[in-house]
Amino acid sequence: MAIFEIFSDYNHEQVVFCQDKVSGLKAIIAIHSTALGPSLGGTRMWQYANDEDALIDALRLSKGMSYKAAVAGLNLGGGKAVIIGDASKQKNELLFRTFGKFVEGLAGRYITAEDVGTSVKDMEYVRMETTYVTGISQAIGGSGDPSPVTGYGVYVGMKACASEMWGSDSLKNKKIVVQGAGKVASYLCEHLDSESAELYVCDINEDKVKELSSKVKLTVIKPEEVFNIDADIFSPNALGAIINDDSIDKIKAPIIAGGANNQLKDEKKHGKMLVDKGILYAPDYVINAGGLINVANELEGYIRDRALAQAESIYTVLKSVFATSKKENIPTYEASNKLAEQRIEQVGGINRIYSGRSEFSGKFNHFFRR
């Protein structure tokens, strides 16, 4: 494996390999960019097939975090960490406190949070060794579960899509297929139900759909029926790579707007196929940025109402993405990438001006664009 060739494909600043025999820790921390501020991104624990898969996942995810923070208007860079291991068997206090030591050693270049395979409790162990961690419980000053803000952001983004497609952002009586009934999807459905949208929901876990149906009005569909509904909006909120060669021909909805990560299996190929079919796609890292906005709020002292208010900016950001897409005749994923890269280059350039050290040096401040 040509390590630096892989790095150059993603254009990362730094990648740190962490190992400790006593705790059994094997981890990779990838810092894509700190041009806008310290890199922030969750720690994923997964039993990868091999070390190369773990590295590529960390590189891919951290680059996505750079773009997500940039388009969301946050003064943060993109980072991600992966811990190689079985989260159902190998998690313990020593493992995460040891990982926290490595995070602390980066002196604020990377701020971590929970992700797939890790929890608020795990982040509290990390916090015992470093202050560079978010996503901790409300009981100790954190934000707790970010799902309410993520779900609200997806809802707001969906309204932006409706405005772009139909000239009105009302979702009343719109047929919306929601794939997944997890936490984010559940909060999304509550907002959609309050606006009298017509919901069709599926999940591989039938109990989740049953629980959601006790809260909102919906029609339960089977996972294999997700593309059979002649809907106005398809909202993927479960698996990644759901937009692919097989699914694009089946999708009947003119809008795709959901909270799942990495929805396009092949960004260039499938982004172009959506354009050719006349489907408006809300880039996933734009519409699901509410989770990042939520944990970033912890850095300035968490206030839920402020996080929700800032998540409303997703509406405006998506409208900018759509405007750029139309003006330059490029797919929406490419338009959002371009906006992210422009902000990283332009605003990141402010670091060329040395302003001297201040009393705030080393402390979290000014993470949000004013």
Secondary structure, DSSP 8 states (H G I E B T S, - for coil): --HHHHHHHHT-SEEEEEEETTTTEEEEEEEEE-SSSSEE--EEEE--SSHHHHHHHHHHHHHHHHHHHHHTTBS-EEEEEEEES-TTTS--HHHHHHHHHHHHHTTTSEEB-B-TT--HHHHHHHHTT-S-B----GGGTS----HHHHHHHHHHHHHHHHHHHHS----TT-EEEEE--SHHHHHHHHHHHHTT-EEEEE-SSHHHHHHHHTTS--EE--GGGTTTS--SEEEE-S-SS-BSHHHHHH---SEE----SS-BSSHHHHHHHHHHHT-EE--HHHHTTHHHHHHHHGGG---HHHHHHHHTHHHHHHHHHHHHHHHHT--HHHHHHHHHHHHHHHHHGGGGS-----TTTTS----B--
